[in-house]
Amino acid sequence: GPEKNKCFKKIAFANQEADIKNQNKETLRNYIVYLLYDVQEKIEEAHKEKKINSKEAAVIIDLIIKIKQDLFLNKSKQEIKLQTEELKTRINNLNLK
């Protein structure tokens, strides 16, 4: 929820260094990674509670891991954006609410 989001931002934005551009890029990357870990935990919980099957959980978790790896490999914004759009679509198609 909102409190967890505030915590992620606080942790991600806490590191103040001289090179602002690199810091902002790193800070944003860290924030996105924290959010992806949170989504991954929710998917794992949904699987544990039998709300989604093993195949659905595996596909989404694999995609989350790929996005995190690509973020740390400094892949292009466009590539990351396409993957996050796919992730969002897959999660929305689960109808977990």
C-alpha positions as CSV (number, residue, x, y, z in Angstrom):
1,G,0.0,0.0,0.0
2,P,0.9,3.7,0.3
3,E,3.1,3.1,3.4
4,K,5.1,0.4,1.7
5,N,5.5,2.6,-1.3
6,K,6.8,5.5,0.9
7,C,9.3,3.1,2.5
8,F,10.6,2.0,-0.9
9,K,11.0,5.6,-2.0
10,K,12.8,6.5,1.2
11,I,15.2,3.6,0.8
12,A,15.7,4.2,-2.9
13,F,16.2,7.9,-2.6
14,A,18.4,7.9,0.6
15,N,21.7,7.6,-1.2
16,Q,23.0,11.1,-2.0
17,E,26.2,11.3,-4.1
18,A,28.0,13.9,-6.3
19,D,27.0,12.7,-9.7
20,I,23.3,13.7,-9.8
21,K,22.5,12.2,-13.2
22,N,23.9,8.8,-12.4
23,Q,22.4,8.9,-8.9
24,N,19.0,9.7,-10.4
25,K,19.3,6.8,-12.8
26,E,20.5,4.4,-10.1
27,T,17.8,5.7,-7.7
28,L,15.0,5.1,-10.2
29,R,16.4,1.7,-11.0
30,N,16.5,0.7,-7.3
31,Y,12.9,2.0,-6.8
32,I,11.7,-0.1,-9.7
33,V,13.5,-3.1,-8.4
34,Y,11.9,-2.7,-5.0
35,L,8.5,-2.5,-6.7
36,L,9.2,-5.6,-8.7
37,Y,10.2,-7.5,-5.6
38,D,6.9,-6.5,-4.0
39,V,4.9,-7.7,-7.1
40,Q,6.9,-10.9,-7.1
41,E,5.9,-11.5,-3.4
42,K,2.3,-10.9,-4.2
43,I,2.4,-13.4,-7.1
44,E,4.1,-16.0,-4.9
45,E,1.4,-15.4,-2.3
46,A,-1.4,-15.7,-4.8
47,H,0.1,-19.0,-6.0
48,K,0.4,-20.2,-2.4
49,E,-3.3,-19.4,-1.8
50,K,-4.2,-21.3,-5.0
51,K,-5.5,-18.1,-6.7
52,I,-3.2,-18.7,-9.7
53,N,-1.7,-21.9,-11.0
54,S,2.0,-22.8,-11.1
55,K,2.4,-22.1,-14.8
56,E,0.9,-18.6,-14.5
57,A,3.1,-17.9,-11.4
58,A,6.2,-19.2,-13.2
59,V,5.7,-17.1,-16.3
60,I,5.2,-13.9,-14.4
61,I,8.1,-14.5,-12.0
62,D,10.4,-15.3,-14.9
63,L,9.4,-12.0,-16.5
64,I,10.0,-10.1,-13.3
65,I,13.4,-11.6,-12.9
66,K,14.2,-10.8,-16.6
67,I,13.2,-7.2,-16.0
68,K,15.4,-6.9,-12.9
69,Q,18.3,-8.4,-14.7
70,D,17.9,-6.1,-17.7
71,L,17.7,-3.1,-15.4
72,F,21.0,-3.9,-13.9
73,L,22.5,-4.6,-17.3
74,N,21.4,-1.1,-18.3
75,K,19.2,-2.3,-21.2
76,S,17.3,0.4,-23.1
77,K,14.3,2.2,-21.6
78,Q,12.2,1.0,-24.5
79,E,13.1,-2.7,-23.9
80,I,12.3,-2.3,-20.2
81,K,9.1,-0.5,-21.0
82,L,7.9,-3.3,-23.3
83,Q,8.6,-5.9,-20.7
84,T,6.8,-3.9,-18.0
85,E,3.8,-3.5,-20.3
86,E,3.8,-7.3,-20.8
87,L,4.0,-7.8,-17.1
88,K,1.2,-5.4,-16.4
89,T,-1.0,-7.1,-19.0
90,R,-0.3,-10.6,-17.7
91,I,-1.1,-9.5,-14.1
92,N,-4.3,-7.7,-15.2
93,N,-5.4,-10.9,-17.1
94,L,-5.2,-12.9,-13.8
95,N,-8.2,-11.1,-12.3
96,L,-6.9,-11.4,-8.8
97,K,-9.2,-8.8,-7.2
